[in-house]
Amino acid sequence: MRIALATGNQDKARELTGLLGGAEVSLAPEGFDAEETGTTLLQNALLKARALRAVDPSDATVVGDDSGLHVHALGGRPGVFSSRYAGPEATYDDNCRRLLEELEGADDRSAAFACVLVALPPEGGLLVACGTCPGQIAPAQRGEGGFGYDPVFVPRGDERSMAEMTPVQKHAISHRGRAGRRLAALLGLEAA
């Protein structure tokens, strides 16, 4: 099976490629950047998948991803704006710093990562897989692994941030790991 990932984010692409075992995975063309105008993760994942399908009408199954960090004390923010929380050109570090600043002094640091994957098979139809990972926001960044908000996110039942975990440990519990395994099952692939 061929899968075309509708993302320009190399970190997400690396994780998804590892989760969709047995598939021949290709990335979106260089410069691909679908406009995320949806108000939900599902809408944005579908927008990305449809945008890639429009430029890649091959026999590949197109997979769009959107994920976000939802923080209780911030009313669910940054949510769909997670990647650009500190501005349109924000780095991972910029976003983490803004989050920590906004949570300074907050008693409730509960949060959850969520991921929605949308697959558009070449024969038509739509497959959707979701995954979540509850946890809390650490008081400071910790760890060198992962990407995005991993240095500030501590999964429920663990003391380590996601950035302090190995990739295998992270994938076992992460939102993208859970969604990726569900999508692999829907596609008849061997989940990694």
C-alpha positions in Angstrom: 0.0 0.0 0.0 1.2 3.5 -0.8 0.5 6.3 1.6 1.1 10.0 0.9 1.3 12.1 4.1 -0.3 15.6 3.8 2.2 17.4 6.1 5.1 19.6 5.7 6.2 19.0 9.3 9.2 16.6 9.1 8.8 15.6 12.8 5.2 14.5 12.3 6.1 12.8 9.1 8.9 10.8 10.8 6.5 9.7 13.6 3.7 8.7 11.2 6.0 6.8 8.9 7.1 4.7 11.8 3.5 4.0 12.9 2.2 2.9 9.5 4.3 -0.3 9.2 4.3 -2.2 5.9 3.3 0.8 3.8 5.3 2.7 1.3 5.1 6.2 2.7 5.9 9.4 0.7 5.8 12.9 2.0 4.0 15.9 0.6 5.9 17.9 -2.1 8.3 20.4 -0.8 6.6 23.6 0.1 3.2 21.9 0.7 1.4 23.9 3.4 -2.4 23.5 3.4 -4.2 26.4 4.9 -5.7 25.3 8.3 -8.9 27.3 8.4 -10.9 24.7 10.3 -12.1 25.1 13.9 -11.6 21.5 14.8 -8.7 19.0 14.5 -10.9 16.9 12.2 -11.7 19.8 9.9 -8.0 20.7 9.6 -6.9 17.1 9.0 -9.5 16.7 6.3 -8.5 20.1 4.7 -4.9 18.9 4.5 -5.8 15.5 3.1 -8.0 17.1 0.4 -5.4 19.7 -0.5 -2.8 16.9 -1.1 -5.3 14.8 -3.0 -5.8 17.7 -5.4 -2.1 17.8 -6.2 -1.4 14.1 -5.9 -4.2 12.2 -7.7 -2.1 9.0 -7.6 -3.2 5.6 -6.3 -1.8 6.5 -2.9 -4.0 6.7 0.2 -3.7 10.3 1.3 -3.4 10.8 5.1 -3.9 14.2 6.8 -3.0 14.8 10.4 -3.9 17.5 12.9 -3.1 17.5 16.5 -3.2 19.9 19.4 -2.6 20.4 23.0 -5.7 21.3 25.1 -5.0 22.9 28.5 -7.9 23.0 31.0 -6.9 26.3 32.7 -6.7 28.0 29.3 -10.2 26.9 28.2 -8.8 24.3 25.8 -6.2 26.5 24.2 -3.9 26.3 22.3 -6.0 23.6 20.6 -6.2 23.9 16.9 -3.7 26.8 17.1 -1.0 24.7 18.9 1.6 25.0 16.1 1.2 28.8 15.8 0.3 29.6 19.4 3.1 32.2 19.8 2.6 33.5 16.3 2.7 32.4 12.6 6.4 31.9 12.5 6.7 30.5 16.1 9.3 27.8 16.9 8.6 24.9 19.3 10.5 26.7 22.0 8.5 29.9 21.4 5.2 28.0 21.9 6.4 26.2 25.0 7.6 29.5 26.5 4.3 31.2 25.9 2.4 28.3 27.4 4.5 28.3 30.5 4.1 32.1 30.8 0.3 31.9 30.6 0.2 29.1 33.2 2.4 30.8 35.7 0.7 30.6 39.1 -2.0 28.3 37.8 -3.1 25.5 40.2 -4.7 23.4 37.5 -2.1 22.3 35.0 -4.2 19.4 33.5 -4.0 19.0 29.7 -4.4 16.5 27.0 -2.9 16.0 23.6 -5.3 15.0 20.8 -4.6 13.8 17.3 -7.0 13.2 14.4 -5.8 11.3 11.3 -7.9 11.3 8.1 -7.3 8.9 5.3 -8.6 9.3 1.7 -8.2 6.0 -0.1 -7.8 6.2 -3.9 -11.0 4.4 -4.5 -13.0 6.9 -2.4 -14.3 7.0 1.1 -13.0 8.4 4.3 -11.4 6.8 7.3 -10.9 8.7 10.6 -8.7 7.6 13.6 -8.3 9.6 16.8 -6.0 9.3 19.8 -5.6 11.2 23.0 -3.1 11.4 25.8 -4.0 13.0 29.1 -1.5 14.6 31.4 -0.3 17.9 32.8 2.0 20.8 32.0 5.3 20.7 33.8 6.6 24.0 35.4 9.6 24.1 33.1 10.9 22.4 29.9 12.7 19.1 30.4 14.3 16.6 28.1 16.0 16.7 24.7 13.8 14.3 22.7 10.5 14.7 20.8 9.2 18.0 19.4 6.5 20.5 19.9 5.2 20.6 23.4 6.9 17.4 24.4 9.3 19.1 26.8 6.5 20.5 28.9 4.0 17.7 28.7 4.0 15.0 31.4 1.6 12.1 30.6 -0.7 10.9 33.3 0.9 8.2 35.5 4.5 9.2 34.6 7.0 11.6 36.1 8.9 12.2 32.8 8.1 14.7 30.1 7.5 13.2 26.7 10.9 14.8 25.7 12.5 12.6 28.3 11.2 9.4 26.8 12.6 7.2 24.1 10.6 7.3 20.8 9.3 3.7 21.6 8.1 4.8 25.0 6.5 7.9 23.7 4.7 6.1 20.8 3.3 3.5 23.2 1.2 6.2 25.0 1.1 9.3 22.8 -1.9 10.7 21.0 -0.3 10.2 17.6 0.8 6.7 18.5 -2.7 5.8 19.5 -4.3 7.4 16.4 -1.6 5.9 14.1 -2.2 2.3 15.4 -6.0 2.8 14.9 -5.5 4.1 11.4 -3.1 1.2 10.6 -5.7 -1.3 11.7 -8.4 0.5 9.6 -6.1 0.3 6.5 -5.2 -3.4 7.2 -1.6 -2.5 7.9 0.7 -3.9 10.6 0.8 -1.3 13.3 4.3 -0.4 14.6 
